[in-house]
Amino acid sequence: MLWNGVLVQNHTASLGPMQHRAVATYNSRETTGPILLQTHGSAVRFRNIWVRPLKPAP
């Protein structure tokens, strides 16, 4: 993930929905789906979001 032009995550797997103080569980049936972004009530705008599939690691 690039955030304001800075690489912050590289080849990081998403295990599932993010939870507070909990590790998400991986469900192999849900390989694609929507991405939800939270603003927590702040005046944040999201734009130019790109999502692309990654090749499996060898």
mmCIF file as gemmi writes it, N, C-alpha and C atoms, coordinates in Angstrom:
data_model
loop_
_atom_site.group_PDB
_atom_site.id
_atom_site.type_symbol
_atom_site.label_atom_id
_atom_site.label_alt_id
_atom_site.label_comp_id
_atom_site.label_asym_id
_atom_site.label_entity_id
_atom_site.label_seq_id
_atom_site.pdbx_PDB_ins_code
_atom_site.Cartn_x
_atom_site.Cartn_y
_atom_site.Cartn_z
_atom_site.occupancy
_atom_site.B_iso_or_equiv
_atom_site.pdbx_formal_charge
_atom_site.auth_seq_id
_atom_site.auth_asym_id
_atom_site.pdbx_PDB_model_num
ATOM 1 N N . MET Axp A 1 ? 0.844 -1.158 0 1 0 ? 1 A 1
ATOM 2 C CA . MET Axp A 1 ? 0 0 0 1 0 ? 1 A 1
ATOM 3 C C . MET Axp A 1 ? 0.894 1.226 0 1 0 ? 1 A 1
ATOM 4 N N . LEU Axp A 2 ? 0.573 2.126 -0.864 1 0 ? 2 A 1
ATOM 5 C CA . LEU Axp A 2 ? 1.239 3.428 -0.876 1 0 ? 2 A 1
ATOM 6 C C . LEU Axp A 2 ? 0.326 4.429 -0.184 1 0 ? 2 A 1
ATOM 7 N N . TRP Axp A 3 ? 0.864 5.163 0.75 1 0 ? 3 A 1
ATOM 8 C CA . TRP Axp A 3 ? 0.098 6.182 1.458 1 0 ? 3 A 1
ATOM 9 C C . TRP Axp A 3 ? 0.837 7.498 1.281 1 0 ? 3 A 1
ATOM 10 N N . ASN Axp A 4 ? 0.226 8.406 0.546 1 0 ? 4 A 1
ATOM 11 C CA . ASN Axp A 4 ? 0.842 9.692 0.222 1 0 ? 4 A 1
ATOM 12 C C . ASN Axp A 4 ? 2.227 9.505 -0.396 1 0 ? 4 A 1
ATOM 13 N N . GLY Axp A 5 ? 2.34 8.493 -1.263 1 0 ? 5 A 1
ATOM 14 C CA . GLY Axp A 5 ? 3.586 8.239 -1.965 1 0 ? 5 A 1
ATOM 15 C C . GLY Axp A 5 ? 4.621 7.456 -1.182 1 0 ? 5 A 1
ATOM 16 N N . VAL Axp A 6 ? 4.281 6.993 0.026 1 0 ? 6 A 1
ATOM 17 C CA . VAL Axp A 6 ? 5.208 6.237 0.865 1 0 ? 6 A 1
ATOM 18 C C . VAL Axp A 6 ? 4.705 4.796 0.978 1 0 ? 6 A 1
ATOM 19 N N . LEU Axp A 7 ? 5.589 3.816 0.713 1 0 ? 7 A 1
ATOM 20 C CA . LEU Axp A 7 ? 5.229 2.409 0.826 1 0 ? 7 A 1
ATOM 21 C C . LEU Axp A 7 ? 5.074 2.047 2.3 1 0 ? 7 A 1
ATOM 22 N N . VAL Axp A 8 ? 3.868 1.642 2.718 1 0 ? 8 A 1
ATOM 23 C CA . VAL Axp A 8 ? 3.637 1.29 4.118 1 0 ? 8 A 1
ATOM 24 C C . VAL Axp A 8 ? 3.331 -0.195 4.301 1 0 ? 8 A 1
ATOM 25 N N . GLN Axp A 9 ? 2.857 -0.88 3.26 1 0 ? 9 A 1
ATOM 26 C CA . GLN Axp A 9 ? 2.642 -2.329 3.319 1 0 ? 9 A 1
ATOM 27 C C . GLN Axp A 9 ? 3.046 -2.918 1.986 1 0 ? 9 A 1
ATOM 28 N N . ASN Axp A 10 ? 3.832 -3.985 2.016 1 0 ? 10 A 1
ATOM 29 C CA . ASN Axp A 10 ? 4.289 -4.635 0.798 1 0 ? 10 A 1
ATOM 30 C C . ASN Axp A 10 ? 4.076 -6.14 0.944 1 0 ? 10 A 1
ATOM 31 N N . HIS Axp A 11 ? 3.314 -6.725 0.039 1 0 ? 11 A 1
ATOM 32 C CA . HIS Axp A 11 ? 3 -8.158 0.072 1 0 ? 11 A 1
ATOM 33 C C . HIS Axp A 11 ? 2.414 -8.562 1.42 1 0 ? 11 A 1
ATOM 34 N N . THR Axp A 12 ? 1.434 -7.818 1.882 1 0 ? 12 A 1
ATOM 35 C CA . THR Axp A 12 ? 0.775 -8.095 3.15 1 0 ? 12 A 1
ATOM 36 C C . THR Axp A 12 ? -0.584 -8.71 2.876 1 0 ? 12 A 1
ATOM 37 N N . ALA Axp A 13 ? -0.817 -9.885 3.42 1 0 ? 13 A 1
ATOM 38 C CA . ALA Axp A 13 ? -2.096 -10.568 3.213 1 0 ? 13 A 1
ATOM 39 C C . ALA Axp A 13 ? -3.157 -10.008 4.138 1 0 ? 13 A 1
ATOM 40 N N . SER Axp A 14 ? -4.349 -9.851 3.618 1 0 ? 14 A 1
ATOM 41 C CA . SER Axp A 14 ? -5.493 -9.456 4.424 1 0 ? 14 A 1
ATOM 42 C C . SER Axp A 14 ? -6.223 -10.724 4.82 1 0 ? 14 A 1
ATOM 43 N N . LEU Axp A 15 ? -6.332 -10.992 6.109 1 0 ? 15 A 1
ATOM 44 C CA . LEU Axp A 15 ? -6.944 -12.23 6.576 1 0 ? 15 A 1
ATOM 45 C C . LEU Axp A 15 ? -8.459 -12.159 6.643 1 0 ? 15 A 1
ATOM 46 N N . GLY Axp A 16 ? -9.019 -10.985 6.614 1 0 ? 16 A 1
ATOM 47 C CA . GLY Axp A 16 ? -10.466 -10.844 6.705 1 0 ? 16 A 1
ATOM 48 C C . GLY Axp A 16 ? -10.811 -9.473 7.25 1 0 ? 16 A 1
ATOM 49 N N . PRO Axp A 17 ? -12.047 -9.302 7.702 1 0 ? 17 A 1
ATOM 50 C CA . PRO Axp A 17 ? -12.448 -8.008 8.254 1 0 ? 17 A 1
ATOM 51 C C . PRO Axp A 17 ? -11.57 -7.612 9.432 1 0 ? 17 A 1
ATOM 52 N N . MET Axp A 18 ? -11.188 -6.357 9.491 1 0 ? 18 A 1
ATOM 53 C CA . MET Axp A 18 ? -10.371 -5.87 10.591 1 0 ? 18 A 1
ATOM 54 C C . MET Axp A 18 ? -11.234 -5.741 11.834 1 0 ? 18 A 1
ATOM 55 N N . GLN Axp A 19 ? -10.662 -6.108 12.969 1 0 ? 19 A 1
ATOM 56 C CA . GLN Axp A 19 ? -11.372 -6.055 14.232 1 0 ? 19 A 1
ATOM 57 C C . GLN Axp A 19 ? -10.476 -5.406 15.27 1 0 ? 19 A 1
ATOM 58 N N . HIS Axp A 20 ? -11.092 -4.735 16.217 1 0 ? 20 A 1
ATOM 59 C CA . HIS Axp A 20 ? -10.319 -4.103 17.291 1 0 ? 20 A 1
ATOM 60 C C . HIS Axp A 20 ? -9.839 -5.166 18.263 1 0 ? 20 A 1
ATOM 61 N N . ARG Axp A 21 ? -8.521 -5.228 18.479 1 0 ? 21 A 1
ATOM 62 C CA . ARG Axp A 21 ? -7.893 -6.155 19.421 1 0 ? 21 A 1
ATOM 63 C C . ARG Axp A 21 ? -8.255 -7.613 19.165 1 0 ? 21 A 1
ATOM 64 N N . ALA Axp A 22 ? -8.367 -7.993 17.901 1 0 ? 22 A 1
ATOM 65 C CA . ALA Axp A 22 ? -8.659 -9.383 17.555 1 0 ? 22 A 1
ATOM 66 C C . ALA Axp A 22 ? -8.013 -9.69 16.214 1 0 ? 22 A 1
ATOM 67 N N . VAL Axp A 23 ? -7.648 -10.943 16.036 1 0 ? 23 A 1
ATOM 68 C CA . VAL Axp A 23 ? -7.075 -11.383 14.78 1 0 ? 23 A 1
ATOM 69 C C . VAL Axp A 23 ? -8.203 -11.946 13.918 1 0 ? 23 A 1
ATOM 70 N N . ALA Axp A 24 ? -8.312 -11.48 12.701 1 0 ? 24 A 1
ATOM 71 C CA . ALA Axp A 24 ? -9.354 -11.953 11.799 1 0 ? 24 A 1
ATOM 72 C C . ALA Axp A 24 ? -9.071 -13.394 11.4 1 0 ? 24 A 1
ATOM 73 N N . THR Axp A 25 ? -10.112 -14.102 11.036 1 0 ? 25 A 1
ATOM 74 C CA . THR Axp A 25 ? -9.962 -15.471 10.562 1 0 ? 25 A 1
ATOM 75 C C . THR Axp A 25 ? -10.077 -15.491 9.049 1 0 ? 25 A 1
ATOM 76 N N . TYR Axp A 26 ? -9.291 -16.337 8.422 1 0 ? 26 A 1
ATOM 77 C CA . TYR Axp A 26 ? -9.277 -16.426 6.969 1 0 ? 26 A 1
ATOM 78 C C . TYR Axp A 26 ? -10.36 -17.378 6.51 1 0 ? 26 A 1
ATOM 79 N N . ASN Axp A 27 ? -11.169 -16.953 5.528 1 0 ? 27 A 1
ATOM 80 C CA . ASN Axp A 27 ? -12.209 -17.796 4.944 1 0 ? 27 A 1
ATOM 81 C C . ASN Axp A 27 ? -11.867 -17.963 3.472 1 0 ? 27 A 1
ATOM 82 N N . SER Axp A 28 ? -11.462 -19.157 3.077 1 0 ? 28 A 1
ATOM 83 C CA . SER Axp A 28 ? -11.001 -19.375 1.704 1 0 ? 28 A 1
ATOM 84 C C . SER Axp A 28 ? -12.115 -19.223 0.681 1 0 ? 28 A 1
ATOM 85 N N . ARG Axp A 29 ? -13.369 -19.242 1.085 1 0 ? 29 A 1
ATOM 86 C CA . ARG Axp A 29 ? -14.472 -19.068 0.137 1 0 ? 29 A 1
ATOM 87 C C . ARG Axp A 29 ? -14.653 -17.607 -0.267 1 0 ? 29 A 1
ATOM 88 N N . GLU Axp A 30 ? -14.246 -16.686 0.572 1 0 ? 30 A 1
ATOM 89 C CA . GLU Axp A 30 ? -14.388 -15.259 0.283 1 0 ? 30 A 1
ATOM 90 C C . GLU Axp A 30 ? -13.043 -14.703 -0.169 1 0 ? 30 A 1
ATOM 91 N N . THR Axp A 31 ? -12.71 -14.914 -1.427 1 0 ? 31 A 1
ATOM 92 C CA . THR Axp A 31 ? -11.407 -14.466 -1.908 1 0 ? 31 A 1
ATOM 93 C C . THR Axp A 31 ? -11.435 -13.038 -2.434 1 0 ? 31 A 1
ATOM 94 N N . THR Axp A 32 ? -12.591 -12.538 -2.801 1 0 ? 32 A 1
ATOM 95 C CA . THR Axp A 32 ? -12.717 -11.148 -3.24 1 0 ? 32 A 1
ATOM 96 C C . THR Axp A 32 ? -13.941 -10.541 -2.566 1 0 ? 32 A 1
ATOM 97 N N . GLY Axp A 33 ? -13.985 -9.255 -2.555 1 0 ? 33 A 1
ATOM 98 C CA . GLY Axp A 33 ? -15.14 -8.615 -1.95 1 0 ? 33 A 1
ATOM 99 C C . GLY Axp A 33 ? -14.932 -7.126 -1.843 1 0 ? 33 A 1
ATOM 100 N N . PRO Axp A 34 ? -15.857 -6.424 -1.218 1 0 ? 34 A 1
ATOM 101 C CA . PRO Axp A 34 ? -15.743 -4.976 -1.109 1 0 ? 34 A 1
ATOM 102 C C . PRO Axp A 34 ? -14.674 -4.561 -0.106 1 0 ? 34 A 1
ATOM 103 N N . ILE Axp A 35 ? -14.175 -3.363 -0.286 1 0 ? 35 A 1
ATOM 104 C CA . ILE Axp A 35 ? -13.25 -2.753 0.661 1 0 ? 35 A 1
ATOM 105 C C . ILE Axp A 35 ? -14.001 -1.626 1.338 1 0 ? 35 A 1
ATOM 106 N N . LEU Axp A 36 ? -14.003 -1.635 2.651 1 0 ? 36 A 1
ATOM 107 C CA . LEU Axp A 36 ? -14.693 -0.606 3.416 1 0 ? 36 A 1
ATOM 108 C C . LEU Axp A 36 ? -13.665 0.274 4.1 1 0 ? 36 A 1
ATOM 109 N N . LEU Axp A 37 ? -13.825 1.58 3.975 1 0 ? 37 A 1
ATOM 110 C CA . LEU Axp A 37 ? -12.906 2.541 4.593 1 0 ? 37 A 1
ATOM 111 C C . LEU Axp A 37 ? -13.658 3.322 5.657 1 0 ? 37 A 1
ATOM 112 N N . GLN Axp A 38 ? -13.076 3.42 6.847 1 0 ? 38 A 1
ATOM 113 C CA . GLN Axp A 38 ? -13.714 4.134 7.946 1 0 ? 38 A 1
ATOM 114 C C . GLN Axp A 38 ? -13.092 5.513 8.125 1 0 ? 38 A 1
ATOM 115 N N . THR Axp A 39 ? -13.923 6.495 8.396 1 0 ? 39 A 1
ATOM 116 C CA . THR Axp A 39 ? -13.429 7.849 8.639 1 0 ? 39 A 1
ATOM 117 C C . THR Axp A 39 ? -13.465 8.212 10.114 1 0 ? 39 A 1
ATOM 118 N N . HIS Axp A 40 ? -14.214 7.499 10.934 1 0 ? 40 A 1
ATOM 119 C CA . HIS Axp A 40 ? -14.346 7.765 12.365 1 0 ? 40 A 1
ATOM 120 C C . HIS Axp A 40 ? -14.784 9.205 12.632 1 0 ? 40 A 1
ATOM 121 N N . GLY Axp A 41 ? -15.624 9.738 11.747 1 0 ? 41 A 1
ATOM 122 C CA . GLY Axp A 41 ? -16.187 11.066 11.958 1 0 ? 41 A 1
ATOM 123 C C . GLY Axp A 41 ? -15.285 12.224 11.594 1 0 ? 41 A 1
ATOM 124 N N . SER Axp A 42 ? -14.089 11.956 11.069 1 0 ? 42 A 1
ATOM 125 C CA . SER Axp A 42 ? -13.191 13.048 10.704 1 0 ? 42 A 1
ATOM 126 C C . SER Axp A 42 ? -13.438 13.476 9.26 1 0 ? 42 A 1
ATOM 127 N N . ALA Axp A 43 ? -12.894 14.61 8.892 1 0 ? 43 A 1
ATOM 128 C CA . ALA Axp A 43 ? -13.096 15.15 7.546 1 0 ? 43 A 1
ATOM 129 C C . ALA Axp A 43 ? -12.041 14.592 6.585 1 0 ? 43 A 1
ATOM 130 N N . VAL Axp A 44 ? -12.022 13.291 6.415 1 0 ? 44 A 1
ATOM 131 C CA . VAL Axp A 44 ? -11.059 12.622 5.541 1 0 ? 44 A 1
ATOM 132 C C . VAL Axp A 44 ? -11.729 12.298 4.227 1 0 ? 44 A 1
ATOM 133 N N . ARG Axp A 45 ? -11.002 12.485 3.138 1 0 ? 45 A 1
ATOM 134 C CA . ARG Axp A 45 ? -11.508 12.097 1.819 1 0 ? 45 A 1
ATOM 135 C C . ARG Axp A 45 ? -10.595 11.037 1.242 1 0 ? 45 A 1
ATOM 136 N N . PHE Axp A 46 ? -11.18 10.056 0.589 1 0 ? 46 A 1
ATOM 137 C CA . PHE Axp A 46 ? -10.419 9.008 -0.069 1 0 ? 46 A 1
ATOM 138 C C . PHE Axp A 46 ? -10.568 9.184 -1.567 1 0 ? 46 A 1
ATOM 139 N N . ARG Axp A 47 ? -9.464 9.087 -2.298 1 0 ? 47 A 1
ATOM 140 C CA . ARG Axp A 47 ? -9.521 9.186 -3.753 1 0 ? 47 A 1
ATOM 141 C C . ARG Axp A 47 ? -8.365 8.4 -4.348 1 0 ? 47 A 1
ATOM 142 N N . ASN Axp A 48 ? -8.516 8.065 -5.591 1 0 ? 48 A 1
ATOM 143 C CA . ASN Axp A 48 ? -7.47 7.384 -6.338 1 0 ? 48 A 1
ATOM 144 C C . ASN Axp A 48 ? -7.033 6.089 -5.649 1 0 ? 48 A 1
ATOM 145 N N . ILE Axp A 49 ? -8.01 5.248 -5.308 1 0 ? 49 A 1
ATOM 146 C CA . ILE Axp A 49 ? -7.724 3.972 -4.66 1 0 ? 49 A 1
ATOM 147 C C . ILE Axp A 49 ? -7.677 2.896 -5.729 1 0 ? 49 A 1
ATOM 148 N N . TRP Axp A 50 ? -6.577 2.187 -5.791 1 0 ? 50 A 1
ATOM 149 C CA . TRP Axp A 50 ? -6.388 1.116 -6.771 1 0 ? 50 A 1
ATOM 150 C C . TRP Axp A 50 ? -6.313 -0.206 -6.027 1 0 ? 50 A 1
ATOM 151 N N . VAL Axp A 51 ? -6.995 -1.206 -6.546 1 0 ? 51 A 1
ATOM 152 C CA . VAL Axp A 51 ? -6.941 -2.56 -5.998 1 0 ? 51 A 1
ATOM 153 C C . VAL Axp A 51 ? -6.588 -3.5 -7.119 1 0 ? 51 A 1
ATOM 154 N N . ARG Axp A 52 ? -5.578 -4.32 -6.899 1 0 ? 52 A 1
ATOM 155 C CA . ARG Axp A 52 ? -5.196 -5.292 -7.918 1 0 ? 52 A 1
ATOM 156 C C . ARG Axp A 52 ? -4.832 -6.6 -7.242 1 0 ? 52 A 1
ATOM 157 N N . PRO Axp A 53 ? -5.149 -7.717 -7.885 1 0 ? 53 A 1
ATOM 158 C CA . PRO Axp A 53 ? -4.802 -9.02 -7.287 1 0 ? 53 A 1
ATOM 159 C C . PRO Axp A 53 ? -3.282 -9.238 -7.327 1 0 ? 53 A 1
ATOM 160 N N . LEU Axp A 54 ? -2.789 -9.916 -6.322 1 0 ? 54 A 1
ATOM 161 C CA . LEU Axp A 54 ? -1.372 -10.251 -6.263 1 0 ? 54 A 1
ATOM 162 C C . LEU Axp A 54 ? -1.189 -11.721 -6.621 1 0 ? 54 A 1
ATOM 163 N N . LYS Axp A 55 ? -0.075 -12.031 -7.236 1 0 ? 55 A 1
ATOM 164 C CA . LYS Axp A 55 ? 0.248 -13.411 -7.567 1 0 ? 55 A 1
ATOM 165 C C . LYS Axp A 55 ? 0.61 -14.16 -6.277 1 0 ? 55 A 1
ATOM 166 N N . PRO Axp A 56 ? 0.236 -15.441 -6.183 1 0 ? 56 A 1
ATOM 167 C CA . PRO Axp A 56 ? 0.602 -16.204 -4.988 1 0 ? 56 A 1
ATOM 168 C C . PRO Axp A 56 ? 2.118 -16.311 -4.843 1 0 ? 56 A 1
ATOM 169 N N . ALA Axp A 57 ? 2.583 -16.343 -3.615 1 0 ? 57 A 1
ATOM 170 C CA . ALA Axp A 57 ? 4.018 -16.474 -3.354 1 0 ? 57 A 1
ATOM 171 C C . ALA Axp A 57 ? 4.479 -17.88 -3.725 1 0 ? 57 A 1
ATOM 172 N N . PRO Axp A 58 ? 5.685 -18.006 -4.244 1 0 ? 58 A 1
ATOM 173 C CA . PRO Axp A 58 ? 6.169 -19.357 -4.631 1 0 ? 58 A 1
ATOM 174 C C . PRO Axp A 58 ? 6.45 -20.233 -3.422 1 0 ? 58 A 1
